[in-house]
Amino acid sequence: MFIGIITMLAICIPTTARADVISDWNEIAIREAVAAGRGGPTPSIDLATMHAAMYDAVQAIEKDYEPYRVTDVPNASGSPIAAAAKAARDVLVYRFAAFPARVDIIHTDYLNYLSSRGLSADPGIAVGTYVAAKLLAYRSCDGSLPIPTPTFEGGTGIGQWRPTPPNFPKMNPGEFFGQITPFFLTRPTQFRADPPPAVNSKRYTRDYNEVKLYGAKTGSLRSAEQTDLAQFWGGNTFSAIFSGVRNVAAANVDNVSDSSRLFALVAMSQADTLITVWDAKFHYNVWRPITAIREGDADGNDDTVGDAAWDSLIVNPPYPDYTSGANGVSSSSMYAMEHFFETDKMEFDMTTTNVANTNQDTRHYTSFSQAIQEVVDARVLLGIHFRFADEGSVKIGHDVVKWAHKNYLRPRSGASN
């Protein structure tokens, strides 16, 4: 039932214009999101906006693929490295404006980045400046900033989410995230998840008993290997997933144009998947396993035996179960790479931020689908999701990527790609 197996390759910073400027700023953005305490799905908007700007800045010069939004860059010239770095810097400074210390670090990183490459006065800087300003203007009313204070406390009925122990926090980021303007999709509800299984259904009963047996903090049927797998995915999902994307890019992408497209497809697909995921979370408001199991004797299903003392392996995130955010990140990323490379088969590694709680902080994969399945299993093993919530997100990720790949960032007519 369960599988496992992901290393992050240390990112070198060469001076050639291949994948690295895109990878480098991806790593910087994730570092800042973690440092700023960007919880839940919020980093997806930071990353998607940044990678969209980097992509358009690179394509303004390289002209291999159709632009995402910024089509009118005047007299675009210079280094695509300088253009991409400036676009990334400007987006991150805007997105992290509420964190002055992070802004100072980002700006210093940017100055050092260009200086170390002899690009401090490169004309590509003007391209990055122009593209970032245009894209930020386009996204200025997307609903993602400022992040509101949590207010939603769910419901008290059978099957309804309500704050979970030990601290019982309100829903964060609440219903607002499912209303953010998507990047590729026409609306947040375009690929809304189907309704979850009813509490008295066979599917619900099966998944209830599975998470109860395998996701418990104590007395679980998890093996030591399964616990290690679960804890690997108990860390920051964006950090782990993008370590794999950078690994794949370093081994398989040899130019900045293709790299900008790969990361833009991944990041914007992630964001749209998570917007769709959060639409479902608020729309269906499904309780977490910890609530369901503790109240199992009162749910009207004779086959779900309750346990008032049951606890999950890790603390539950403060939002409903259905659908899964982590699986939205993983599935959209893996499907985006599968479409980009036109194969499911790929050797790559990833690393976790949860190094204190796992014996294997790097894991290896041989296919994108293997990675998707592992995250599905891991969230059950952690005790924080029913399997139907995980698999519902996998479907969303697949639908979003198919739409994105068909309609956006296509090769320009006459280009060699």
C-alpha positions as CSV (number, residue, x, y, z in Angstrom):
1,M,0.0,0.0,0.0
2,F,2.8,2.4,0.8
3,I,5.9,3.3,-1.1
4,G,8.8,5.5,-0.4
5,I,12.0,6.8,-1.9
6,I,13.9,11.4,-2.8
7,T,18.5,14.4,-2.6
8,M,18.9,17.8,-3.3
9,L,21.9,18.5,-5.4
10,A,23.8,21.5,-4.0
11,I,23.1,24.3,-6.4
12,C,26.3,25.6,-7.9
13,I,26.4,29.1,-9.4
14,P,28.3,29.1,-12.7
15,T,28.6,32.1,-15.0
16,T,27.1,30.4,-18.1
17,A,23.5,31.2,-19.1
18,R,21.9,27.8,-18.5
19,A,19.4,26.8,-15.9
20,D,21.2,28.3,-13.0
21,V,19.9,31.9,-12.7
22,I,16.3,30.5,-12.6
23,S,17.3,27.8,-10.1
24,D,19.3,30.2,-8.0
25,W,16.5,32.6,-7.5
26,N,14.0,29.8,-6.9
27,E,16.2,28.8,-4.0
28,I,16.5,32.3,-2.7
29,A,12.7,32.8,-2.9
30,I,12.0,29.6,-0.9
31,R,14.6,30.5,1.6
32,E,12.9,33.8,2.2
33,A,9.5,32.3,2.4
34,V,10.6,29.9,5.1
35,A,12.5,32.6,7.0
36,A,9.4,34.9,6.8
37,G,7.2,32.2,8.1
38,R,5.1,32.0,5.0
39,G,2.8,29.1,6.0
40,G,0.2,27.2,4.1
41,P,-0.2,27.9,0.3
42,T,1.0,31.5,0.3
43,P,4.5,30.8,-1.0
44,S,2.9,29.4,-4.2
45,I,1.9,33.0,-5.2
46,D,5.3,34.4,-4.4
47,L,7.0,31.7,-6.5
48,A,4.5,31.8,-9.4
49,T,4.7,35.6,-9.7
50,M,8.5,35.6,-9.6
51,H,8.8,32.8,-12.1
52,A,6.3,34.3,-14.5
53,A,8.3,37.6,-14.4
54,M,11.6,35.7,-14.9
55,Y,10.1,33.8,-17.8
56,D,8.8,36.9,-19.6
57,A,12.1,38.7,-19.0
58,V,14.1,35.9,-20.5
59,Q,11.7,35.5,-23.4
60,A,11.8,39.2,-24.2
61,I,15.5,38.6,-25.1
62,E,15.6,35.0,-26.2
63,K,12.2,34.9,-28.0
64,D,11.9,31.1,-28.0
65,Y,8.4,30.8,-26.4
66,E,5.3,32.9,-26.3
67,P,5.3,35.4,-23.5
68,Y,3.0,34.8,-20.5
69,R,1.7,38.4,-20.1
70,V,4.3,41.0,-20.9
71,T,4.4,41.3,-24.7
72,D,5.7,44.8,-25.3
73,V,9.2,45.1,-23.9
74,P,10.8,47.9,-25.8
75,N,14.4,47.4,-27.2
76,A,14.9,44.3,-25.2
77,S,18.6,43.4,-25.1
78,G,21.4,42.3,-22.8
79,S,22.0,39.3,-20.7
80,P,19.0,37.1,-19.9
81,I,20.8,36.4,-16.6
82,A,20.6,40.0,-15.6
83,A,17.0,40.3,-16.8
84,A,15.9,37.3,-14.9
85,A,17.7,38.3,-11.7
86,K,16.3,41.8,-11.7
87,A,12.8,40.6,-12.4
88,A,13.1,38.1,-9.5
89,R,14.5,40.8,-7.2
90,D,11.7,43.2,-7.9
91,V,8.9,40.7,-7.5
92,L,10.3,39.4,-4.2
93,V,10.9,42.9,-2.8
94,Y,7.2,43.6,-3.5
95,R,5.9,40.3,-2.2
96,F,8.0,40.6,1.0
97,A,7.4,44.3,1.6
98,A,6.0,43.5,5.1
99,F,9.3,41.9,6.1
100,P,12.0,44.6,5.8
101,A,14.8,42.4,7.0
102,R,14.0,39.9,4.2
103,V,13.9,42.7,1.7
104,D,17.3,43.9,2.7
105,I,18.7,40.4,2.3
106,I,17.0,39.9,-1.1
107,H,18.4,43.2,-2.4
108,T,21.9,42.4,-1.1
109,D,21.7,39.0,-2.8
110,Y,20.8,40.7,-6.0
111,L,23.6,43.2,-6.0
112,N,26.1,40.5,-5.2
113,Y,24.6,38.2,-7.9
114,L,25.1,40.7,-10.7
115,S,28.5,41.9,-9.4
116,S,30.0,38.4,-9.3
117,R,29.1,37.9,-12.9
118,G,30.2,41.3,-14.2
119,L,26.6,42.3,-15.0
120,S,26.0,45.3,-12.7
121,A,25.5,47.6,-15.7
122,D,24.1,45.1,-18.2
123,P,21.1,46.4,-20.3
124,G,19.2,43.2,-19.4
125,I,18.6,44.9,-16.0
126,A,16.2,47.4,-17.7
127,V,14.3,44.4,-19.3
128,G,13.8,42.8,-15.9
129,T,12.7,46.1,-14.3
130,Y,10.1,46.7,-17.0
131,V,8.7,43.1,-17.0
132,A,8.4,42.9,-13.2
133,A,6.6,46.3,-13.1
134,K,4.2,45.2,-15.8
135,L,3.5,41.8,-14.3
136,L,3.1,43.2,-10.7
137,A,0.6,45.7,-12.1
138,Y,-1.3,42.9,-13.7
139,R,-1.4,40.9,-10.5
140,S,-2.0,43.9,-8.2
141,C,-5.6,43.1,-7.6
142,D,-5.3,39.3,-7.5
143,G,-6.5,39.1,-3.8
144,S,-3.3,37.5,-2.5
145,L,-2.0,40.5,-0.4
146,P,-2.4,41.5,2.3
147,I,-3.0,38.2,4.0
148,P,-6.0,38.5,6.2
149,T,-6.3,37.5,9.8
150,P,-7.9,34.1,10.2
151,T,-11.6,34.2,11.2
152,F,-13.2,31.0,9.9
153,E,-13.9,28.4,12.6
154,G,-15.8,25.8,10.4
155,G,-18.8,24.0,11.8
156,T,-19.8,21.5,14.4
157,G,-21.9,19.1,12.3
158,I,-20.9,15.5,11.4
159,G,-18.2,15.6,8.8
160,Q,-17.5,19.3,9.2
161,W,-14.1,20.8,9.9
162,R,-13.5,22.6,13.1
163,P,-10.2,23.8,14.7
164,T,-8.0,20.9,15.8
165,P,-5.8,20.2,18.8
166,P,-3.6,21.0,20.5
167,N,-4.0,24.8,19.9
168,F,-7.3,24.8,18.0
169,P,-6.3,27.7,15.6
170,K,-8.8,29.2,13.2
171,M,-8.6,28.4,9.5
172,N,-5.5,29.9,8.0
173,P,-5.4,31.3,5.3
174,G,-9.2,30.8,5.3
175,E,-11.5,31.1,2.4
176,F,-9.6,33.9,0.7
177,F,-7.0,31.7,-0.9
178,G,-9.6,29.9,-3.0
179,Q,-10.7,33.2,-4.4
180,I,-7.3,34.4,-5.6
181,T,-7.1,35.2,-9.4
182,P,-5.4,32.2,-11.0
183,F,-2.4,32.4,-13.3
184,F,-3.5,29.9,-16.0
185,L,-7.1,29.0,-15.2
186,T,-10.1,31.1,-16.1
187,R,-11.5,31.0,-12.6
188,P,-10.8,29.3,-9.2
189,T,-13.7,26.9,-9.7
190,Q,-12.7,25.7,-13.2
191,F,-11.5,22.3,-11.9
192,R,-13.3,22.2,-8.6
193,A,-13.0,18.8,-6.9
194,D,-16.0,16.4,-6.9
195,P,-17.8,16.1,-3.6
196,P,-16.0,14.0,-1.0
197,P,-17.4,10.6,-0.1
198,A,-20.3,10.6,2.4
199,V,-19.5,9.7,6.0
200,N,-21.5,6.5,5.7
201,S,-20.0,5.4,2.4
202,K,-17.7,2.4,1.9
203,R,-14.9,4.7,0.5
204,Y,-15.0,6.9,3.6
205,T,-15.0,3.9,5.9
206,R,-12.0,2.3,4.2
207,D,-10.0,5.6,4.3
208,Y,-11.1,6.2,7.9
209,N,-9.8,2.9,9.1
210,E,-6.6,3.2,7.1
211,V,-5.6,6.5,8.6
212,K,-6.7,5.4,12.0
213,L,-4.4,2.4,11.9
214,Y,-1.4,3.8,10.0
215,G,-1.5,7.5,11.0
216,A,-1.7,7.3,14.8
217,K,1.0,9.0,16.9
218,T,1.2,5.9,19.1
219,G,0.2,2.3,18.6
220,S,0.3,2.7,14.8
221,L,0.8,-0.2,12.3
222,R,3.4,2.0,10.5
223,S,6.8,0.3,10.0
224,A,10.0,2.2,10.8
225,E,10.5,2.8,7.1
226,Q,7.0,4.2,6.7
227,T,7.5,6.5,9.7
228,D,10.7,7.8,8.1
229,L,8.9,8.4,4.9
230,A,6.1,10.2,6.7
231,Q,8.5,12.5,8.6
232,F,10.3,13.3,5.4
233,W,7.1,14.9,4.1
234,G,6.4,16.5,7.4
235,G,8.8,19.3,6.4
236,N,8.3,22.2,4.1
237,T,6.7,20.9,0.9
238,F,7.7,23.7,-1.4
239,S,11.3,23.3,-0.3
240,A,11.4,19.6,-0.9
241,I,9.5,19.6,-4.2
242,F,11.6,22.5,-5.7
243,S,14.8,20.8,-4.6
244,G,13.7,18.1,-7.0
245,V,12.8,20.5,-9.8
246,R,16.2,22.1,-9.5
247,N,17.9,18.7,-9.5
248,V,16.0,17.7,-12.7
249,A,16.8,21.1,-14.3
250,A,20.5,20.9,-13.5
251,A,20.8,17.4,-15.1
252,N,18.5,17.9,-18.1
253,V,18.2,21.5,-19.1
254,D,21.1,23.3,-20.7
255,N,19.8,26.8,-21.5
256,V,18.1,29.6,-19.6
257,S,15.2,29.8,-22.0
258,D,14.0,26.3,-21.4
259,S,14.8,26.6,-17.7
260,S,12.6,29.7,-17.4
261,R,9.8,27.9,-19.1
262,L,10.1,24.7,-16.9
263,F,10.1,26.6,-13.6
264,A,7.2,28.9,-14.8
265,L,5.1,26.0,-15.8
266,V,5.8,24.3,-12.4
267,A,5.3,27.3,-10.3
268,M,2.2,28.7,-11.9
269,S,0.6,25.2,-12.1
270,Q,1.3,24.9,-8.4
271,A,-0.4,28.1,-7.6
272,D,-3.5,27.4,-9.7
273,T,-3.7,23.9,-8.2
274,L,-3.5,25.3,-4.7
275,I,-6.1,28.0,-5.4
276,T,-8.4,25.1,-6.6
277,V,-7.5,23.0,-3.6
278,W,-8.4,25.9,-1.2
279,D,-11.6,26.4,-3.1
280,A,-12.5,22.8,-2.2
281,K,-11.3,23.2,1.4
282,F,-13.7,26.0,2.1
283,H,-16.5,24.8,-0.2
284,Y,-16.7,21.3,1.3
285,N,-15.3,22.0,4.8
286,V,-14.4,18.4,5.6
287,W,-13.1,17.4,9.0
288,R,-9.6,16.2,9.6
289,P,-9.0,12.5,10.6
290,I,-8.3,13.6,14.2
291,T,-11.8,15.0,14.6
292,A,-13.4,12.2,12.7
293,I,-11.8,9.5,14.7
294,R,-12.3,11.1,18.1
295,E,-16.0,11.5,17.2
296,G,-16.3,8.2,15.2
297,D,-18.9,6.7,17.5
298,A,-21.3,9.6,16.8
299,D,-20.9,9.9,13.1
300,G,-23.8,7.5,12.2
301,N,-21.5,5.0,10.6
302,D,-21.4,1.7,12.5
303,D,-18.2,0.7,10.8
304,T,-16.1,3.6,12.0
305,V,-15.2,2.8,15.6
306,G,-14.2,6.0,17.5
307,D,-11.3,6.6,19.8
308,A,-11.5,9.8,21.9
309,A,-7.8,9.7,22.7
310,W,-6.5,9.2,19.1
311,D,-3.8,11.6,17.9
312,S,-2.0,12.0,14.6
313,L,1.7,11.6,14.1
314,I,2.1,15.4,13.6
315,V,0.0,18.4,14.4
316,N,-2.7,19.0,11.9
317,P,-2.4,22.1,9.7
318,P,-5.1,24.7,10.4
319,Y,-7.5,24.1,7.5
320,P,-9.9,21.4,6.3
321,D,-8.9,18.0,5.0
322,Y,-10.4,18.0,1.5
323,T,-8.4,18.5,-0.7
324,S,-4.7,18.1,0.3
325,G,-2.4,21.1,-0.2
326,A,0.8,19.1,-0.1
327,N,-0.5,16.7,-2.8
328,G,-1.5,19.7,-4.8
329,V,2.1,21.0,-4.8
330,S,3.6,17.6,-5.6
331,S,1.1,16.5,-8.3
332,S,1.1,19.7,-10.2
333,S,4.9,19.9,-10.1
334,M,5.4,16.3,-11.2
335,Y,2.8,16.4,-13.9
336,A,4.3,19.7,-15.2
337,M,7.7,18.1,-15.5
338,E,6.2,15.0,-17.1
339,H,4.6,17.2,-19.8
340,F,7.7,19.3,-20.2
341,F,10.0,16.3,-20.8
342,E,7.3,14.1,-22.4
343,T,8.1,11.2,-20.1
344,D,7.3,9.9,-16.7
345,K,10.7,8.3,-16.3
346,M,13.2,10.5,-14.6
347,E,16.0,10.0,-12.1
348,F,16.0,12.7,-9.5
349,D,16.5,13.4,-5.8
350,M,14.9,15.7,-3.2
351,T,15.7,16.8,0.3
352,T,13.5,17.6,3.4
353,T,13.7,20.4,5.8
354,N,12.5,18.0,8.6
355,V,16.0,16.6,9.1
356,A,15.6,16.4,12.9
357,N,12.8,13.9,12.6
358,T,13.9,11.6,9.8
359,N,16.8,9.2,9.3
360,Q,16.8,9.8,5.6
361,D,16.9,13.4,4.7
362,T,17.4,12.7,1.0
363,R,15.3,10.3,-1.1
364,H,15.7,9.1,-4.7
365,Y,13.1,8.7,-7.4
366,T,13.0,7.0,-10.8
367,S,9.8,8.5,-12.1
368,F,7.5,11.5,-11.5
369,S,4.5,9.2,-10.7
370,Q,6.5,7.5,-8.0
371,A,7.0,10.8,-6.3
372,I,3.3,11.7,-6.6
373,Q,2.3,8.3,-5.0
374,E,4.8,8.8,-2.1
375,V,3.2,12.1,-1.1
376,V,-0.2,10.6,-1.2
377,D,0.9,7.8,1.1
378,A,2.9,10.0,3.4
379,R,0.1,12.3,4.3
380,V,-2.0,9.3,5.4
381,L,1.0,8.0,7.4
382,L,1.3,11.4,9.1
383,G,-2.4,11.0,10.2
384,I,-3.5,14.3,8.8
385,H,-5.3,13.3,5.6
386,F,-7.8,10.8,4.4
387,R,-6.6,9.1,1.2
388,F,-9.5,10.5,-0.7
389,A,-8.3,14.0,0.1
390,D,-4.9,13.2,-1.3
391,E,-6.1,11.6,-4.4
392,G,-8.6,14.4,-5.0
393,S,-5.7,16.8,-5.2
394,V,-3.7,14.6,-7.5
395,K,-6.6,14.8,-10.0
396,I,-6.7,18.6,-9.6
397,G,-3.0,18.9,-10.3
398,H,-3.4,16.7,-13.4
399,D,-6.3,18.8,-14.8
400,V,-4.5,22.1,-14.1
401,V,-1.3,21.0,-15.8
402,K,-3.1,19.6,-18.9
403,W,-4.8,23.0,-19.3
404,A,-1.7,25.0,-18.7
405,H,0.5,23.0,-21.1
406,K,-2.1,23.2,-23.8
407,N,-2.7,26.9,-23.6
408,Y,0.4,28.7,-22.3
409,L,4.1,29.2,-22.8
410,R,4.1,27.5,-26.1
411,P,6.9,27.7,-28.7
412,R,6.8,30.8,-30.9
413,S,5.9,30.2,-34.5
414,G,9.2,29.6,-36.4
415,A,11.2,29.0,-33.2
416,S,13.6,26.0,-33.2
417,N,12.1,24.5,-30.0
